[in-house]
Amino acid sequence: MRQFFYIFIFMCFVGCSSLAVKPDGVLGYNNGIAIIQDTKTNSKVQFEVAQEVVGGFDDIPLILYISVENMSDNSLLFSTDNVSVLLNDKSLSPYTYDMIIRANVNIAQALYDYGIEVSTPNVNIVDPFFSSPAYYPYPVPVFFNGNFVMGYRYYDYSFARASVYSAQATQYNARKFLITHYLRKNTLNKNDVKGGFVLIPTNALQAGIMLVKVQVGKDIHTLKINLENLK
């Protein structure tokens, strides 16, 4: 039991690590979203970075919005296969569209940073809010929403169930929105502009220099992001 408790404390400590997100070359801001553009001979890429902090106890992933303009005469295929990430010279793999469909990640806060507020359903509460047996603790932590938390018997009461259901429904709606607007395969003809969100999982993030490279035909566009530990 003591060993399990130490493991639980360690997991909480690891999960609480937060990173500040500081992109280089910011052209300007649009409602708090940092805009970075890179133009080559045959293509133009715009990166949008809204998050200032990722990670933390809620394991908030890094989500970027990437849009591409094809300025060449040739048609080009563009998808997450054209996006690569290096963090401290180590290669990372952003989620593909198929991966994001199956992923269980905390997306609502990341979307909120982009000004996208996910609707939360209303749930009726029939039990009185205060009932002393509801606050008797369970003997072991409970795994909830990707983290271990201390469990209490109030999960048996409707006001607690309403809170849990609301949180789950919010995450479901956030993931559904991200799936709808995630970067998928696109054929770009001349002057076409297409884009979508790209997610980089939290467990791959650490302090250092991140380079996000987007290949459009023979052009390679690079975004540099400094990830710094929050003190």
C-alpha positions in Angstrom: 0.0 0.0 0.0 2.8 2.4 0.9 4.6 1.6 -2.4 1.4 2.3 -4.3 1.1 5.7 -2.5 4.6 6.6 -3.5 3.9 5.7 -7.2 0.8 7.8 -7.1 2.7 10.8 -5.7 5.4 10.4 -8.4 2.8 10.3 -11.1 1.1 13.5 -9.8 4.5 15.2 -9.8 5.3 14.2 -13.3 1.8 15.2 -14.5 2.2 18.7 -12.9 5.1 19.7 -15.1 4.1 22.8 -17.1 5.9 24.3 -20.1 5.7 27.9 -21.4 5.2 28.1 -25.2 7.2 30.9 -26.9 7.3 30.8 -30.7 9.9 32.8 -32.6 9.3 35.2 -35.5 5.8 36.3 -34.5 4.4 38.6 -37.2 1.5 39.7 -35.0 -1.5 38.6 -32.9 -5.1 37.9 -33.8 -7.3 37.8 -30.7 -4.3 36.5 -28.7 -3.2 34.0 -31.3 0.4 34.3 -32.4 0.7 34.4 -36.2 3.9 33.3 -37.9 4.3 33.2 -41.7 7.0 31.8 -43.9 7.1 32.4 -47.7 9.2 30.5 -50.2 9.2 30.6 -54.0 6.4 28.1 -54.6 4.5 28.1 -51.3 3.4 30.0 -48.2 2.7 28.6 -44.7 1.0 30.2 -41.8 1.4 28.9 -38.3 -1.0 29.8 -35.5 0.0 29.3 -31.9 -2.6 30.2 -29.3 -1.4 28.3 -26.2 1.0 29.9 -23.7 1.2 27.0 -21.4 1.0 23.2 -22.1 1.4 20.1 -19.9 0.5 20.6 -16.3 -1.7 18.3 -14.1 -4.3 18.2 -16.9 -1.8 17.0 -19.5 -2.7 19.7 -22.0 -1.2 18.9 -25.4 0.3 21.3 -27.8 -2.0 22.1 -30.7 -1.0 24.2 -33.7 -3.0 25.4 -36.6 -1.1 25.2 -39.9 -2.4 26.5 -43.3 -0.6 26.2 -46.6 -0.9 28.1 -49.9 0.3 26.5 -53.1 1.8 29.1 -55.4 3.3 26.7 -58.0 1.6 25.5 -61.2 1.7 21.9 -60.0 -0.9 20.2 -57.8 0.4 19.1 -54.4 -0.7 16.7 -51.8 -0.7 18.0 -48.3 -1.4 16.2 -45.0 0.1 15.5 -41.6 2.7 13.4 -43.5 4.2 16.7 -44.6 4.6 17.9 -41.0 7.6 16.8 -38.9 8.8 17.8 -35.4 12.2 17.9 -33.8 12.5 18.6 -30.1 16.1 18.9 -28.9 17.2 17.1 -32.1 14.9 14.2 -31.3 12.2 13.4 -33.8 8.5 13.5 -32.7 5.4 12.3 -34.5 2.4 14.6 -34.5 -1.0 12.8 -34.4 -2.4 11.7 -37.7 -6.1 12.0 -38.4 -6.6 8.3 -37.6 -4.7 8.6 -34.3 -6.7 11.6 -33.1 -10.0 9.7 -33.6 -8.8 7.1 -31.1 -6.9 9.4 -28.8 -8.0 10.1 -25.2 -6.4 13.5 -24.5 -7.5 16.7 -22.8 -8.4 19.0 -25.6 -11.0 21.5 -24.2 -8.5 23.9 -22.6 -6.3 23.9 -25.7 -9.3 24.8 -27.9 -10.4 27.5 -25.4 -7.0 29.2 -25.9 -8.0 29.4 -29.6 -11.2 31.1 -28.6 -13.3 28.0 -29.2 -15.6 27.4 -26.3 -17.0 23.9 -26.1 -20.6 23.6 -25.0 -21.3 21.9 -21.6 -24.6 20.1 -21.1 -26.9 20.8 -18.2 -27.7 17.9 -15.8 -30.4 17.9 -13.2 -29.3 17.5 -9.6 -31.8 15.9 -7.2 -29.7 15.1 -4.1 -28.9 17.8 -1.4 -25.5 19.2 -1.9 -24.3 18.5 1.6 -24.5 15.0 3.0 -21.7 13.9 5.3 -21.4 10.3 4.1 -20.7 11.7 0.6 -17.3 12.9 1.7 -16.0 9.7 3.2 -12.8 8.9 1.2 -12.2 5.7 -0.7 -9.0 3.9 0.5 -7.2 4.1 -2.8 -6.9 6.8 -5.6 -9.3 6.7 -8.5 -8.2 7.0 -12.2 -10.2 9.8 -13.8 -9.8 11.8 -16.9 -6.2 10.6 -17.5 -5.0 11.2 -13.9 -5.1 9.6 -10.5 -7.2 11.5 -8.0 -8.4 10.8 -4.5 -11.8 9.2 -4.6 -14.7 10.2 -2.3 -18.1 8.6 -2.0 -19.7 11.7 -3.3 -19.4 10.1 -6.8 -22.5 8.1 -5.7 -24.5 11.3 -5.5 -26.3 13.1 -8.4 -24.5 16.4 -8.0 -21.2 14.6 -8.3 -22.4 12.4 -11.2 -23.6 15.6 -12.9 -20.1 17.1 -12.6 -18.4 14.0 -13.9 -20.8 13.7 -16.8 -20.5 17.3 -17.7 -16.6 17.0 -17.7 -16.8 13.9 -19.9 -19.3 15.4 -22.3 -17.2 18.6 -22.6 -14.1 16.5 -23.5 -16.2 14.5 -26.0 -17.5 17.6 -27.7 -14.0 19.1 -27.8 -12.5 16.0 -29.4 -15.4 15.9 -31.9 -14.6 19.5 -32.9 -10.9 18.8 -33.2 -11.6 15.8 -35.4 -13.8 17.9 -37.7 -11.1 20.5 -38.1 -8.0 18.3 -38.0 -5.5 18.4 -40.8 -6.4 15.7 -43.4 -5.2 14.9 -46.9 -5.8 17.8 -49.3 -5.0 18.3 -52.9 -3.7 21.8 -53.5 -4.0 23.3 -56.9 -2.4 26.7 -57.8 -3.5 29.4 -55.3 -5.4 26.9 -53.1 -5.2 27.4 -49.3 -6.0 24.6 -47.0 -5.2 23.9 -43.3 -6.1 22.3 -40.0 -5.1 21.6 -36.5 -2.1 19.4 -35.6 -1.6 17.9 -32.2 1.7 17.0 -30.5 1.2 14.7 -27.5 2.1 15.9 -24.0 4.2 12.9 -23.1 6.7 13.8 -25.8 7.1 17.4 -24.6 10.0 18.7 -22.6 11.9 21.9 -22.1 14.1 22.8 -25.1 13.9 24.0 -28.7 11.2 22.6 -31.0 11.3 22.9 -34.7 8.1 22.2 -36.7 8.9 21.6 -40.3 6.3 21.7 -43.1 7.3 20.4 -46.5 5.3 21.7 -49.5 6.7 20.3 -52.7 10.4 21.0 -52.5 9.9 24.0 -50.1 10.5 23.4 -46.4 9.0 25.9 -43.9 10.2 25.9 -40.3 8.6 27.2 -37.1 10.8 27.5 -34.0 9.2 27.2 -30.6 11.0 27.6 -27.3 9.5 25.4 -24.5 10.6 26.6 -21.1 9.9 25.1 -17.7 7.6 27.2 -15.6 9.0 28.2 -12.2 
